């Protein structure tokens, strides 16, 4: 498990790479993260973009954001969209 931290292709929260893909929903599932970890060969990760009417005091504040997965490699992005895209 400690070796995972040495692997640059393991997804990281708040990572912003060169190529972004905005998901239609407000989150990414753990299963999808694990699958992308197996596909990606270069660093990747995810971050969130809040909507202008997002209110963090609301119990459903997270529903007013989009999740973005981001990659350093264009090829990794394409492979992920092709292999995992229908579940994102």
Residue, then its C-alpha position, 0 to 999 in steps of 0.5 A: x500500500x505504501x508503494x501506491x504513494x510512489x506511483x504518479x498515476x494514482x489519482x489525487x484530489x484537487x489535481x489540475x492537469x492539462x486535459x479536463x473532462x467535466x462529469x455530468x454529476x457532482x461526484x466521482x465514485x470510488x470504483x471509477x477512481x480505482x479503474x482509472x488508476x489502472x488505466x492512467x499511465x501519468x498523473x491524474x486527479x479530480x477537482x470540483x467547480x462550484x456553481x454561483x448559487x452554491x450555498x455551503x450552509x445547505x444540507x445539499x450544498x454538494x449538488x451545486x457543483x460539478x466534478x472534473x477529472x483532469x489528466x496530464x496525458x491526452x491519451x489517458x483522458x481518451x482511454x478513460x472516456x472510452x473505457x469508463x465514460x458511460x459510468x462517469 
